[in-house]
């Protein structure tokens, strides 16, 4: 069984790039396919209360997210990335030495601000230089389109959601 502890994407060994790792907590919807969802959205407000959400609140949040992601997909603001393709591409481009892409974790969520856009552009340029097959070139083209869309809509931040 592969080692599934949470780590940045660039630190995964090359052998796992072609395998199908399982979610570390065994509760993901898709155990066979690990994905990373990149969404351009307005910055989310901070929660006012440090208490944990109830089940009903979490269900409502998941439903609202699903509706938002469907709309974002229609507008071209969402990219569903197969981690298997991204891992092989990141390993070829230098792995965790990439300042932004090398630090993404496929099992966590995070936010990138507009200040990260120039470094992210440099990372995508390195990925484009090493893309070796059609799947990798398609992923790089989709990332470039998403970043171009981000440049044109300054009020958005880039959120990633792992499995």
C-alpha positions in Angstrom: 0.0 0.0 0.0 1.4 3.4 -0.9 2.4 5.9 1.7 -0.5 8.3 1.9 0.5 10.8 4.5 -0.2 14.4 3.5 2.8 16.0 1.8 3.2 18.7 -0.8 2.7 17.4 -4.4 6.3 17.8 -5.4 7.5 15.5 -2.6 5.7 12.4 -3.9 8.1 9.7 -5.2 8.0 9.1 -8.9 6.6 5.5 -8.4 3.4 7.0 -7.0 2.8 9.1 -10.1 1.3 6.2 -12.0 -0.3 4.4 -9.1 -3.7 5.2 -7.6 -3.2 6.3 -4.0 -6.0 6.1 -1.5 -7.3 8.9 0.6 -5.5 8.9 4.1 -8.8 9.0 6.0 -10.6 6.5 3.6 -13.7 8.7 3.3 -13.3 10.3 -0.1 -15.9 10.0 -2.7 -13.3 8.8 -5.3 -10.7 6.5 -3.9 -9.6 5.3 -7.4 -9.0 8.9 -8.7 -7.4 11.6 -6.6 -8.2 15.0 -7.8 -7.4 18.6 -7.1 -10.0 21.3 -7.8 -8.8 24.8 -8.7 -11.5 27.5 -8.4 -11.4 31.2 -9.0 -13.8 32.8 -6.5 -14.3 35.9 -4.4 -12.4 35.8 -1.1 -14.4 34.0 1.5 -15.2 35.9 4.8 -13.6 34.6 7.9 -15.9 32.7 10.2 -16.9 34.7 13.3 -17.1 31.8 15.6 -14.3 29.3 16.4 -16.9 26.5 17.1 -17.2 23.5 14.9 -20.0 23.4 12.3 -22.9 21.0 12.8 -23.7 18.3 10.3 -26.5 20.3 8.9 -24.2 23.3 8.5 -21.6 21.2 6.7 -24.2 19.6 4.4 -25.5 23.0 3.5 -22.0 24.3 2.9 -21.2 21.3 0.6 -24.5 21.9 -1.3 -23.7 25.6 -1.7 -20.1 24.7 -2.9 -21.5 22.2 -5.4 -23.8 24.9 -6.9 -21.0 27.4 -6.9 -18.7 25.0 -8.6 -21.2 24.1 -11.3 -21.6 27.8 -12.1 -17.8 28.3 -12.0 -17.4 25.4 -14.4 -19.9 27.0 -16.9 -18.0 30.3 -16.6 -14.6 28.8 -17.1 -13.4 29.5 -13.5 -13.0 25.9 -12.4 -10.4 23.3 -13.3 -10.5 19.7 -12.1 -7.0 18.4 -12.2 -6.0 14.7 -12.1 -3.3 14.5 -9.5 -1.7 11.5 -11.4 -1.0 13.7 -14.4 0.0 16.7 -12.3 2.5 14.6 -10.2 4.4 13.2 -13.2 4.5 16.7 -14.6 5.7 18.3 -11.3 8.3 15.6 -10.8 9.7 16.3 -14.3 9.7 20.1 -13.6 11.6 20.0 -10.3 9.0 18.9 -7.8 9.0 20.8 -4.5 11.5 23.3 -5.9 8.6 25.0 -7.7 7.6 27.9 -5.4 3.9 27.6 -5.7 2.9 24.4 -7.6 5.4 22.3 -5.6 3.8 23.2 -2.3 0.2 22.2 -3.2 -1.2 19.3 -1.1 -3.7 17.0 -2.7 -5.5 16.3 0.6 -5.9 19.9 1.9 -7.5 23.2 0.9 -5.8 26.5 0.4 -5.9 30.0 -1.1 -3.5 31.8 -3.4 -3.6 35.6 -3.6 -2.9 37.8 -6.6 0.6 38.4 -5.3 1.3 34.7 -6.1 0.3 35.1 -9.7 3.8 36.0 -11.0 5.4 33.0 -9.3 2.6 30.8 -10.5 3.1 32.0 -14.1 6.8 31.0 -13.7 5.8 27.6 -12.4 3.4 27.0 -15.3 6.1 28.1 -17.8 8.4 25.4 -16.3 5.6 22.8 -16.5 5.0 23.8 -20.2 8.7 23.3 -21.0 8.7 19.7 -19.7 5.2 18.5 -20.7 5.9 15.3 -22.7 2.5 14.0 -23.7 -1.0 15.2 -24.7 -2.5 14.9 -21.2 0.3 17.0 -19.7 0.1 19.6 -22.5 -3.7 19.8 -22.1 -3.3 20.3 -18.3 -0.7 23.1 -18.9 -3.0 24.7 -21.5 -5.9 24.6 -19.0 -3.8 26.1 -16.2 -2.7 28.9 -18.5 -6.3 29.6 -19.5 -7.3 29.7 -15.8 -4.5 32.1 -15.0 -5.4 34.3 -17.9 -8.9 34.4 -16.7 -7.6 35.3 -13.2 -5.6 38.2 -14.6 -8.7 39.6 -16.3 -10.9 39.4 -13.1 -8.9 41.1 -10.3 -11.4 40.6 -7.5 -10.9 36.8 -7.4 -8.6 34.5 -5.5 -7.5 31.1 -6.5 -8.7 28.4 -4.1 -7.6 24.7 -4.3 -9.6 21.9 -2.8 -8.0 18.5 -2.5 -9.8 15.2 -2.0 
